[in-house]
Amino acid sequence: MDTQKFVLFLIFSTSMLFLWDAWQKEQNPPPAAAVATQAPAGESSVRRQEDTPVPGEKLVSTQPGKGEPSAESVGPIKTSGKLESGEKIVVKTDLVVAEIDTAGGDLRRLELLDHPDKEDKNKPFALLQSQYEHVYVAQSGLIGEGLPSHKTHYTAESQTYSLATGQDKIEVRLVAPEANGVQVTKVYTFHRGNYLIDVSFEVANRGAAAIQPFSYFQMLRDSKPPVGSVFMIPTYTGAALYTEAEKFKKIEFSALDKGNATYPKNADNGWIAMLQHYFLTAWLPRDKLPREYYAKRLGENEYTAGVIVPVGQIEPGNTATLTVPLYAGPEEQSKLATVAPGLDLTVDYGWLTVIGAPLFWLLSFYHSWTGNWGVAIILLTMSVKLAFFPLSAAGYRSMAKLRVVTPKLQRLREQHGNDRQRMHQAMMDFYKTEKINPMGGCLPILVQIPVFISLYWVLLASVELRYAPFALWIEDMSSPDPYYVLPIFMGISMFVQSKLSPQATDPIQAKVMQIMPFAFSVFFFFFPAGLVLYSLVNNVLSIAQQWQITRMIERSAAKSSNIPATKKK
């Protein structure tokens, strides 16, 4: 029984099914579910003017005798339809170029200067944008009659802001029209060397009665995934939420389409985010502040996720300020945990996170030592291979023994070819006589598969590899090899490894195994160079180990039988 080839064939077949499914989804996206238009029961008695969207079906209320508000069910801010346009305010810092629209005071565009665009590396990557058939913006406003929302038109002192040398931050102040004696100013604060943007509301009550407004902060986006190959296993694009009680939870767009998304709504901690490959945006209210999370489908390919928090009661003549930071930037794993608790979980390794997280730590350690992510991948692959050296050796010894006795197994097949039951019984008796475990080469491979899958996801999810050069022609470890050199060498290594393995006695299986190295070469043409490099190094190390063990077993067999060692084909 050629167990290694069977496992490889099984993995190859499963991979092809995944790829076919991904290709079908790319070519034939599912139709959007119909949106219910009936308002839910118990809608708020507090209404704005007819042309102003209402944040939710119920508003947060204050419990008498208690200083802190309690959150009830709050729906999303309705934003369906084309975004209004006003004046554009451009802000430049050392890390970002931001564009704020005075219509709603939305953050409409955010370019990350240290991260080139995937299609044109001479341009910065735009995480937030509202054009070219892709909408992804950050919005905020206040809840309360006459208070400014994301539909309000603000005014600003200037249309351009730039972080000067020696300056630590920039403030952009947007003033809303005064209404009912309430003056509101929205303030964006950009910091040097930081992807955190503080979004504040300063509410001055110049009226005769106390007010108790609430604020909302949300991301509005479509479901369009970032640019990538249809042959790559897709990474997650959608909303996510974190609380101390329920930890990290994804809110998938498909669940929002069906109306069956479940997530914690009331909390006094945590954050809500929109995720995509390598990057995220997240609203991060301070801890111990009551809040209401929400996420919904608003219209055709339009989704929102956000949080509502109280500003507090403001007596006449007083001013209150509420600030909620917005993180909009790369998923840099070494920094996310320091930004907010649990934010590092947005770098998702799936159910193998317990293995993937230590692997990335080790990868980062090697990078800090070498300064090159490609070299770090090689060292990490060697470390993993060394950790599994005894297990791999056991498997290769079993395969080498099978290789030695393959001619005898072939003769058994020829003797009992017409009687499969007698043939299988004769083979089992032969394995017992020769003290060979036919599954000996399979178990070590199966044990290592979770580690290798974890390493795959580590390399796939690490933004640190994006546009990270290795050597010579490889300038981006997250993109396919432009000249297909690594995939070709990968195919050659698989061909060499197949020659070291026991030859299949079944003709059909033998033909399939001959084709697999070439098929996998084409398969790896579309893989990021970092993943192919890992696979190539792993194969080279496996060939060296397997060749040495096979040579030792064959010499021992030749010595014991006083015949020449089997020649390698």
N, C-alpha and C positions, 0 to 999 in steps of 0.2 A: 504494500500500500504506500503510494507516494504522498505522504501526508503534507509535506511542505508545499508541494505544487497544488494540492487540493485547496489548502488554505489560501494561497496566493490567488488561485482562480476564483475562490469564493469572494475574496476582498475585491478583486477586479470587477466581478459581475455586480456586486453591490454598489460599487462606485459608479459604474455605468448607469445603474438604475437611478441613483441620486442625480447624476448629471442630466439624464433624460428628463426627470421630473422638473429640475430647475429650468431646463431649456423650454419645456412645455409651459411653465408658469411665466417665463419671460415673453414667449410668443403669444400666449393666450391668457392674459390676466383675467381673473374672475370678475364678473359684473358686480358693480357696487350695489349694495343692498338698498332697498327703498327706505327713506327716512320718514318716520312717523311725524305727522304734523300736528297731532292733537296734543295740547298742553296738558301736562300732568296735573293731578288734583293738588289742591293746597297751594296754589301759586301766591306769590307775595301780594300784599295789599299796598305795598309801596311801589308806585309806578313812575317812570319818567315820562317825558313827552313822547308822543307816538312814534317819532322818527329816531328815538334813541334806544339802543338795545338794552335789555334788562339782564343783569348778570345771572340771575337764577330764579328758580321757582319759589324758593324760600330764602329769606335773609337771615343772617346771624343775629341773634338777639342777646341782650344783656340780662342776666338774672338779677333781680332786685336784691340789694344787700350784699352783692358780691362784685368785686372790682374787675373780674375777668369775664369776658363774654364766653358763651358756649355756642358751638357750631351746630347748626342743623343742616338738613340736606340742601346743598347749593348746586345749581346746574351751571352749565358753561356760559361764558359770554358769547353771545351770538355774533358771529363775524362773517357769516356766509355772504359771498358776493365779491365783486372786484374791490380791491383796496382803494380808498380815496388817496389823492395826491395833494401835497402842499409844497412848501419850500423844503429844499434839501439842506441839511446841516452835516458837514463833513468833519470828522474828528480823526486826527492822526496821532498815534502814539508809537512807541518803539516796537510794539507787537502787532497792532491792529490798525486798520483803516475802517472806521465806522460811518454809517450814513443813517441819520435820524430824520424822519419826516415830521414836519410840524402838524400834519394831519394825524391826530391821535397821539403824537409824540412817540410813534413806533420806532423801534430799532429795525430798519428795513434791510440793511446790508452790513455784513461784517467780514472783512477780508483779513486773513491771518498771514502776516508778512513772512513768518518763518516756515510756512508750509505751502509749497508751490501747488498750483492747480494740477490735477491729474492728467488733463489733456494738453496743457501748455505750461511747462515748468517755468516759463519766463513771467507768468502771472501768479499773483497770490491766490490761494484757495479761498473762495467765498463760502463761508459756512452758512450765513444768513443771506437771503436774497429774495426778491419779489418780482422777478422778470424771467424771460426765456422759458416760459411754461413751467416754472418751478417757484413755489411760494413757501417760504420758511422765515417767519418774522417773530420778534418778541414784542408783546403788547402789554399794556398795563393801564389801569384807570381806577376810579373811585366809584363806590356804590352809594347812592343817595340822591334825592331829588335835586336837580340843578348842578350836581357835581360833575366834573369832567371825566369822560370815558375815552376809549380809543377812537371815538368818532369826533371828539372835540378838536378844534383847530387852535394850536398854541402859537405864541410869538416868542422869538429869541433875539438876543442882542446881536448875534453874529451868525454868519453862515459857515464859517471855517474856524476850526480850533486845532492847534498843534502843540504837542508836548515839547516844551523848550528844554535846552540843556540845563541840567541841574534842577529841573522841575519834577516833582514826584507824582503830581496828579493834575487832571483837567476837570473842571466842572462846566457842564452845559445846562443852563437854566432855561426852562420852558414855562412861560406864564400863560395860564388859562384865563379866559374872560371871567370877571367877577360875576357871581350870581347869588342872589339872596343874601348878600352880605358876606359871602365866603370867597376868599381869594386862595387859589391853589397854584402851587409851583411844582412842576416835576423837574427833578435834578438827576442828571446822569453824571457819575463820577468815574473817570477812567484812571487807572493806576499804572505807573511805570513797572515794567517787568512782570505784569500780572494779567491773566485773562478774566479776572473778576471785575465786573462792572456794577457799581452800587446804583440802584434805582430808588430814588426817594420821592416822597410826597410831603411837601410842607403845606399844611392846611391852616390858614389864618381865619378865625371866626370873628368877623366884624359885625355880626348881627346881634339881635337882642335875646336869642334863645340858644341854649346848648344844642350841639349837634353830635351825632355819633356815626361817623362814616365808616365804611369798610373798603378795603382796597383789594384789587385782584391783579394777579400777574400770570401771564400765560404765554405759551408758544402756539403759534398757528402754522401748520405746514400741510403739504400734501404727502402722499405715500410714496412719491418717487424716490427710489433708492439711489445712492451715489453711483458714479460711473464705475463700472467693473466688468469683468468678463463673465459671459453667461455660463462658461464652463467651470467657474469657481463656485464652491458651495456658498450660498448666500449668507451674509452676516445679518444680524438683526437690525431692522429699521423700525422705530416706533417709540411709544412712550414708556416710561418706567417711573417707579415710585419707590421711596424708601422710608420706613419708619422703624423705630427701635423695636416695636412689638412684632411686626411681621416681616422685617428686613426687606431685602430687595425683591421687587415684583415687577414683571413686565406687563404692560397693557398693550396688547397687540391691536393693530388697526383692524384686522379681521374680526376680532372680538367686539370692537366698537361698531363695526358694520352690522353685526348680528344683534347688538344690544345686550350681550351677555357678559361684558367685561366686569370682573370683580376686583375690587381693591379697597383698602381702608380709606375712608373719607374724612374721619375726624381724628385729629391728633394734636399734640403740642410740640412735635419734633419732626424731623425728616425733610425731604425735598422731593420735587417732581421734575422730570427731565424728558427731553427728546433725544433719542440715540440714533446714530448711524455709524457706519464703519469708520473707525478712527477718531470720531469727533462727537461732541455732545453739547447741549445747552441745558442748564438746570437752574431753577429758582430755588434759593436757599434761605428761607426765613429763619430767623434766629430761634434757638431752642426756647421752650417754655412759653412760646407765643401760640395761643389757640389758632387753628387754621382749618380750612375745609379744602380738600383736594377734589378735583374733578377732571374728567377726560371724556370727550364725546366726538362723534362724527357729526359735523355740521352740515355737510352737503356733499355733492359729488366730488370725491377725492379731496376732501377737506376735513382736517381733524384739529382738535385743540386739546391741550392739557395744561392745567394751571392750578393756582391756589388762591384762596380768599383769606385774608387776615384782617383783624380789626385795627383801625387807627386809634380807637379809644374815644372817650367822651371829651369834647372840647367846649369849655365854657366860653361865654361871650368875652371878647377881648384877648383870648389866649390863642396860641399857635402850637400845633402838634406836628411832629415829624415821624414818619415811618420809613424805614429803609429795608429793602430786600435785595441782597446781592444776586446777580446773574452771572453764572459761569458759562462762558461760551468759548470753547477752545478744544484742543486735542485731548485725547484720553491718555495723558502721560501718567503711567501707573505709579511712578515714584512720587508724584505730587498730589494726586487726587485725594488721597486719604487725609492730607493735611488741610485740604480746602473744606471738606465737610465729612462727617462720619458716614461711612458706607459708600462714598462716591467712587471709591476705587472698584466697587463691584460692578460698575458699568462696563468695565473691561471683562467681558463674559467668556469664560471657558466652558460654560455649560455644566453638566453633571460631573465633569472631571476637574473642576476648579481646585479641589484639594490637591491634585497632582500638578495642575498647570501653574498655580501661583508660585510654588517653590522652584519650578523650572525657569520661570521668568526671572525670579530673584537671582538664580545662578547665571542666567544669560546676561543680566545687567551687571553682575559682578565681573564677569569676563570682559564685558565691554568697557567697564571702568578701568580695567587693567590694560586692555589692548587698544582702545579707542576706535575699533573697527567692528561693526556688527557682524560682518561676514566671518571674521576670525573668531568672534565670540560664538557664532553658530557652530563652527567647526569644533571648538573646544567643548561646547555643551554636548554635541553629538558624541564626542570621544568620552566624555564623562558618563553619559547614559550608557554607552556601549560597555564601558569598564564596569559599571554597576551590575550589568546583566551578563558579564563575561562567563561566570560559572554556569548560569542557566543556559546561555547560548551554546556553551561547550558541550553540555549534555545533549542538547538537541542535535548538534552537528556530529557528535559521535554516533548517535543512533542513525543518522542519515548516511554517514560513512559506512557503517556496517551494512545497511541496506544496499548501498552502492556496490559493495564487495560481492554480495550474494545475488545481485540482480540477474546474472546469467542463469543461476539455478532456479530462480523464480520464473524466468521465462520458459525454462524447460518444463516446469510444473504446469504452466499455462498450456503449453503445447500438448502435454500428455492428457490433461483433463479438460481440454477446451470445450468439449461437447457436454460436459456435465459440470455445471457451475458449482453445485453443492459439494461435489467431491473435490473440485479444485480449491474452493475456499477452505475445506477441512484440511486438505493436504498442505496448504499455505500456513494455516494456523499451527499444524504439527511441526512444520519446518521452522517457523519462528520460535517455537518452544524448544526445539532441539538446538538451534543456533543461539538461543538466549538473546533474542532481539525483540524489543518492544516496537511494534509497527507505529504506535502513537507517540513514540519517544521524541520524534522531531516536531510534533504538533503542539504539545503542551507548552514548551518554552516560548513558542511563537505567540500562542494565545495569551500567555501571562504578560508578555511585553506589549501587546496591542494597546491597552489603555494608556500606557506611558507614551507610546508613539503618537496616538491620537491627541493626547494632551499637548505634546510638543507641536503638533500640527496647528492646533488652535492658538497656541502661544505665538507662533510665528505669523499666523494669519491675522491676529487681533492687535499686534503691537504697532502702534503708530510710530514708534521709534525707528522702525525699519523703513518707513515711508521716505523715499528718496535718499535712503542711506546707501552710500557707495560701498562696494566691496573691493574690486581691483579691475584694472584694465577696462574692458567694455561694459562691465556691470556697474551702473551708476544708481540703480534703484533696486533694493532688495525686495520691495513689495510688488514689483512689476515683473512680467515674464522676461527671460533672457532674450534680448532683441535679435541675437544671431543663433539662438537655439543650440549653443555649444554645450551648456550644462545638460539639457534634456538628451542630447545625443550621447554624451558620456554616460548619462544615467542608463540609457538603453544598452550601451555596450557592457556596463557593469552587470546588468541583469542577465545579459547573454552569457557572460563569463560565469556568473553564479549558477545559471541553469546547467552548465557543463560540469560543475562540481557536484551537483545534486544527483540522486539516483535517477536513472533513465526510466521514464514511464513505460510499462509493459503493454499498456493499452494503446493501440495505434491512434485512436481519436484524441485521447488525452495528450499523447506525445506531440501531435500536430498543434493542438491548442497551446501547449507550453512553448513551442517554437515560435509561435506568433506573438505571444505575450510581451517579450522585450520590445518588439517594434511598436506594438499597440500602446504600451506604457510610455514609450518615447514621445509619441504624438500626444498622449494624455498630458504629459508634463510640459509640453510646449506652452500650455496656457496657465501653468502654475507660476506663482511668484518665484523669483530667483532664489530667495531665501529658503523656501520650502524644497526646491530642487537641490540646492546645495546641501541641505541637511540629509536628504534621501541619498544623494550621491556619496557623501562621506560615510554614511551609515553602511551603504552597500560595499564600499571599498574596504572598510574595516571588517565587515562580515566575510568578504571574500578571503581576506588575509587569514582570519581565524579559521574559516572553514577549510581552506586549502591546507593549512598546517595540520589540522586534526585529521583530514581525509588522508593526507600523506602518511601520517603516523599509523592510522588504522590499516591502510593498505600494505604498508611495510610489515606490520605485525602479522597480517593475514598471509602474506607471501612467505614470511619466515616460518610460520607454523605449518604451511602446506608444502613448503619447498618448491614453490612455483614463482615465476616472475610476477611482480605487482601489476595490477590491471593498468593498462595504459590509459591516460586521460585523453578524452576525445576533444 
